[in-house]
Amino acid sequence: MGDLLKVGLVGCGIGRQHLDAYRSLPDLFEVVALCDVDAAKARGFASEHGIPHAVIDLTALCAMSDVDVVDLCTPPYLHVEQTLQVLAAGKHVICEKPLAASLKDADRVIAAEGRSGRRVMPIFQYRFGHGIQKLRLLVERGIAGRAYLTTVETAWRRRAAYYAVPWRSRWATELGGPVVNLAIHAHDLVYYILGPARRVSAHLTTLVNPIETEDCGAGWLEMADGSICTLALTTGSAHEISRHRFCFANLSAESNTAPYRSSHDPWTFTADTPEADASIREALAAFKPEPEGFAGQLARYHRALRWGGELPVTLADARASLELITAIYHSARRRAPVELPLPPDHPLYAGWQPAAPPRAR
């Protein structure tokens, strides 16, 4: 492989945003093939964007010798088997969230990656907004101090048209509700800044749309560092917002509330003392911005493949996210707190989906 990584893109949904990110990094990536089960869509998308090859079969894509990386932008229930297939073909994998439907399947992917000599990068592009990156810098430099309280809101709106896509809102195909497919990003940012939780309590319900899964929820986390975090999510907010607020000993940090760009600037950092204010200003003056969102993750990914080192998002990160999801569902059903980490003999290790999914209301 040369410096230019050649990508096979699978899926024309969120894949469009991935393509935009690749196109913004022309010295690093070239999308050379498009795969979609809808032949007309695949041909049309490839023609529209000047992608040389369009196929309808992942096996055909994996057989292309000039493809270095396969980017899976497919429905969640396909991710694990497709990831394993691509690794077996000797390609690197980028996989949209969620990586898997269970901790058991996540561990299968981790083991397969270890055997393959290739690397798997899950997508958590919100980590690379400048706002959250600045907070990470302040925490890493020890300026923030001890964490006290974090509050997270994911208040979006989803109507019947959103659920008209056949695989959405179904346990078997989307793998869950907004805990899995919407708030997963906001919750990942908590772990990105504070590390993992050690205790989880949650309540979930279905109030907004007649779907199989939850669409509203609330919960609290006791983090491993002893701080507390509250989570709130709904698909029934007429005014859509995403919000993070972190309270530390030396500062508070609050995101903007743009629903899909809340990790980007502007963020508000408020110091507790003049001395802390001076430290914050000095640190942020040295902040070196890199690309944000998908482009930010992909640029760092290219650097890791070329020069070695840890990927910007790892399989361990994805597994931690899945462990949190598992604990949230387990707590909501038991109506009791759940301790982390979850052992391999945990009753939901093989999946949080109900054995007999309830009918949509």
C-alpha positions in Angstrom: 0.0 0.0 0.0 1.2 3.5 -0.8 0.4 6.6 1.2 -3.0 6.9 -0.5 -5.4 4.4 1.1 -8.0 3.0 -1.3 -11.4 2.5 0.1 -14.4 0.3 -0.7 -17.5 1.9 0.7 -20.5 -0.3 1.6 -23.9 1.4 1.8 -25.3 4.6 0.4 -27.0 5.9 3.6 -24.6 7.3 6.2 -22.0 6.3 3.6 -22.7 9.6 1.9 -21.2 11.4 4.9 -18.2 9.1 5.0 -17.7 9.8 1.3 -17.7 13.6 2.0 -15.0 13.0 4.7 -12.8 11.0 2.3 -13.2 13.6 -0.4 -12.0 16.3 2.1 -8.8 14.3 2.6 -7.7 13.7 -1.1 -4.1 13.2 -0.2 -4.9 10.4 2.2 -7.9 8.4 0.7 -9.4 7.5 -2.6 -12.8 5.8 -2.7 -12.4 3.3 -5.6 -15.5 1.1 -5.2 -19.1 1.3 -4.0 -21.1 -1.7 -2.8 -24.9 -1.7 -2.2 -27.5 -4.5 -2.5 -29.6 -2.2 -4.7 -27.9 -2.4 -8.0 -29.5 0.8 -9.4 -28.7 2.8 -6.3 -25.1 1.5 -6.4 -24.6 2.4 -10.1 -26.3 5.8 -9.7 -24.3 6.7 -6.6 -21.0 5.6 -8.1 -21.7 7.5 -11.4 -22.8 10.6 -9.5 -19.6 10.7 -7.4 -17.1 9.4 -10.0 -16.4 6.1 -8.1 -14.9 3.7 -10.7 -16.5 0.5 -9.5 -20.0 -0.4 -8.3 -21.0 -3.9 -7.1 -23.9 -5.5 -5.2 -22.0 -8.2 -3.4 -19.5 -7.8 -0.5 -17.6 -10.8 -1.7 -16.9 -9.1 -5.0 -15.7 -6.0 -3.2 -13.4 -8.0 -0.9 -11.9 -9.7 -4.0 -10.7 -6.3 -5.4 -6.9 -6.2 -5.1 -6.7 -2.4 -5.1 -9.0 -2.0 -2.1 -7.1 -1.5 1.2 -9.9 -0.6 3.5 -13.6 -1.6 3.5 -15.9 0.9 5.2 -19.1 -0.7 6.4 -22.0 1.7 6.5 -24.7 -1.0 6.6 -27.6 -1.8 9.0 -26.4 -2.8 12.5 -27.4 -6.4 12.3 -24.9 -7.0 9.5 -21.8 -5.5 11.1 -20.3 -8.5 12.8 -20.5 -11.0 10.0 -19.4 -8.4 7.4 -16.5 -7.4 9.6 -15.4 -11.0 9.9 -15.7 -11.5 6.2 -13.6 -8.5 5.3 -10.9 -9.4 7.8 -10.8 -12.9 6.4 -10.2 -11.3 2.9 -7.2 -9.5 4.3 -8.6 -6.0 4.3 -8.7 -3.4 7.1 -12.2 -2.5 8.3 -14.0 0.7 9.3 -17.4 -0.1 10.9 -20.3 2.2 11.8 -21.8 2.0 15.2 -22.9 -0.2 16.9 -20.1 -2.6 16.2 -22.1 -5.6 17.4 -25.3 -6.8 19.0 -23.6 -8.3 22.1 -20.4 -8.4 24.1 -20.0 -12.0 22.9 -19.9 -10.8 19.2 -17.6 -7.9 20.1 -15.2 -10.4 21.6 -15.4 -12.5 18.4 -14.4 -9.5 16.4 -11.5 -8.7 18.8 -10.2 -12.2 18.5 -10.6 -12.2 14.7 -8.7 -8.9 14.4 -5.9 -10.3 16.5 -5.5 -13.3 14.2 -5.9 -11.3 10.9 -2.9 -8.9 10.9 -5.4 -6.2 9.9 -7.1 -3.5 12.0 -10.7 -2.7 12.8 -11.8 0.9 13.6 -15.3 1.5 14.9 -16.8 4.9 14.2 -17.3 7.4 17.0 -16.8 10.7 15.0 -18.2 13.0 17.7 -15.0 12.5 19.7 -13.2 14.8 17.3 -15.1 18.0 17.6 -13.0 20.9 18.7 -15.0 21.5 21.9 -14.7 18.0 23.3 -11.0 17.9 22.2 -10.3 21.1 24.2 -11.9 19.6 27.3 -9.9 16.4 26.8 -6.8 18.6 26.7 -7.7 20.3 29.9 -8.3 17.0 31.6 -5.1 15.4 30.4 -3.1 18.4 31.6 -4.6 18.1 35.1 -6.2 21.5 34.8 -9.8 20.4 35.3 -9.2 18.6 38.5 -11.5 16.0 40.0 -14.8 15.3 38.3 -18.0 15.9 40.3 -21.1 15.7 38.1 -21.8 15.2 34.4 -25.2 15.7 32.7 -26.0 14.5 29.2 -29.2 15.2 27.2 -30.1 13.7 23.8 -33.4 15.2 23.0 -34.2 14.6 19.3 -37.3 14.2 17.2 -38.2 11.1 15.2 -41.5 10.7 13.4 -43.2 7.9 11.5 -41.3 8.6 8.3 -38.0 7.8 10.0 -39.3 4.4 11.1 -40.6 3.6 7.5 -37.1 2.2 6.8 -37.8 -1.5 7.4 -34.8 -2.3 9.6 -35.3 0.6 12.0 -36.8 0.3 15.5 -36.6 -3.5 15.4 -34.6 -5.5 18.0 -33.5 -8.0 15.3 -32.1 -5.5 12.9 -31.5 -2.1 14.5 -30.6 -4.0 17.7 -32.3 -1.5 20.0 -33.8 2.0 20.3 -32.1 5.4 20.9 -29.9 3.8 23.6 -28.2 2.0 20.7 -28.6 4.2 17.6 -28.8 7.8 18.7 -27.6 8.5 22.3 -24.7 6.1 21.8 -22.5 9.0 20.7 -23.4 11.3 23.6 -22.7 8.5 26.0 -19.4 7.6 24.4 -18.2 11.1 25.0 -18.7 10.6 28.7 -16.4 7.6 28.6 -14.0 9.5 26.3 -13.5 12.2 29.0 -14.1 10.4 32.3 -13.4 6.7 31.6 -15.8 3.9 32.4 -18.7 3.6 34.8 -18.7 1.1 37.7 -22.5 1.2 38.4 -25.4 1.8 36.1 -29.1 2.4 36.8 -31.7 3.1 34.1 -35.4 3.4 33.3 -36.6 3.0 29.7 -40.0 3.3 28.1 -41.9 3.8 24.8 -44.0 6.9 24.6 -43.4 8.7 21.3 -43.9 6.2 18.5 -45.6 2.8 18.2 -42.3 0.9 17.9 -40.7 -2.3 19.4 -38.0 -0.6 21.3 -37.7 2.2 23.8 -37.8 5.8 22.7 -37.4 7.6 26.0 -35.1 6.9 28.9 -33.2 8.2 31.9 -30.4 6.9 33.9 -27.4 7.6 36.2 -23.9 6.3 36.2 -21.4 6.1 39.1 -18.1 6.5 37.3 -15.0 4.6 38.2 -13.5 7.9 39.4 -16.4 8.3 41.9 -18.2 11.1 40.0 -21.8 10.9 39.0 -23.4 11.2 35.6 -27.0 11.5 34.5 -28.3 10.5 31.1 -31.6 11.6 29.5 -32.9 10.7 26.0 -36.0 11.0 23.9 -37.1 11.0 20.3 -40.0 13.3 21.3 -38.4 16.8 21.6 -39.9 19.4 19.2 -36.8 21.4 19.8 -33.8 19.1 19.1 -30.8 19.5 21.3 -27.7 17.6 22.5 -26.0 18.9 25.6 -23.1 17.9 27.8 -22.2 19.7 31.0 -19.1 18.6 33.0 -18.5 19.9 36.6 -14.9 19.5 37.8 -13.2 20.9 40.8 -11.5 23.6 38.9 -13.9 24.3 36.0 -17.2 23.6 34.4 -17.5 22.9 30.7 -20.7 23.1 28.7 -21.3 22.2 25.1 -23.3 24.0 22.5 -26.7 22.4 21.9 -26.7 21.8 18.2 -28.1 18.2 18.0 -25.5 16.8 15.6 -22.6 19.1 16.2 -22.6 19.5 20.0 -19.0 18.3 20.3 -17.8 21.1 18.0 -17.2 24.7 19.1 -18.4 26.7 20.8 -18.0 25.3 24.3 -18.0 27.3 27.4 -15.2 26.8 30.0 -15.8 28.6 33.3 -12.9 28.6 35.8 -13.5 28.3 39.5 -10.6 30.7 40.4 -8.4 33.3 38.6 -5.5 30.9 38.8 -7.5 28.2 37.0 -8.7 30.7 34.5 -5.1 31.6 33.6 -4.3 27.8 33.2 -7.3 27.3 31.0 -6.4 30.2 28.8 -2.8 29.1 28.5 -3.7 25.6 27.5 -6.4 26.6 25.0 -4.0 29.0 23.4 -1.8 26.1 22.6 -4.6 23.9 21.2 -3.9 22.8 17.6 -7.1 22.1 15.7 -7.3 19.1 13.4 -10.3 18.2 11.1 -13.5 17.4 13.0 -16.2 14.7 12.8 -15.7 11.9 10.3 -12.8 13.7 8.6 -11.1 14.1 12.0 -11.4 10.5 12.8 -10.2 9.4 9.3 -7.2 11.7 9.3 -6.0 10.2 12.6 -6.8 6.7 11.3 -4.6 7.2 8.3 -1.8 8.4 10.6 -2.1 5.4 12.8 -2.0 2.9 9.9 1.0 4.7 8.3 3.1 5.3 11.3 1.8 2.8 13.8 0.3 3.4 17.2 -3.2 3.2 18.6 -6.2 3.8 16.3 -8.2 7.0 17.2 -11.1 4.7 18.1 -10.4 1.1 19.2 -12.3 -2.1 19.5 -11.9 -1.7 23.3 -13.7 1.6 23.0 -16.6 0.0 21.1 -16.7 -2.9 23.5 -17.0 -0.4 26.5 -19.9 1.3 24.7 -21.6 -2.1 24.2 -21.1 -3.0 27.8 -22.8 0.3 28.9 -25.7 -0.4 26.5 -26.0 -3.9 28.0 -26.0 -2.6 31.5 -28.6 0.0 30.7 -31.0 -2.5 29.3 -30.3 -5.0 32.1 -30.9 -2.4 34.8 -34.1 -1.1 33.1 -35.5 -4.6 33.1 -34.4 -5.6 36.6 -35.3 -2.2 38.0 -32.1 -2.3 39.9 -28.5 -1.0 39.6 -26.0 -3.1 37.7 -22.3 -3.4 38.6 -19.6 -3.1 35.9 -17.6 -4.7 34.4 -20.0 -7.5 33.2 -18.5 -11.0 33.3 -18.7 -13.5 30.5 -21.4 -15.4 32.4 -23.6 -12.4 32.6 -27.2 -13.2 31.4 -27.0 -10.6 28.6 -23.4 -11.3 27.5 -24.8 -12.9 24.3 -27.1 -10.0 23.6 -29.5 -7.5 25.2 -32.3 -8.1 22.7 -35.4 -9.6 24.3 -35.9 -13.3 23.6 -39.4 -12.6 22.4 -39.5 -9.0 21.3 -42.7 -7.2 22.4 -45.1 -6.1 19.7 -45.1 -2.5 18.7 -47.7 -0.5 20.6 
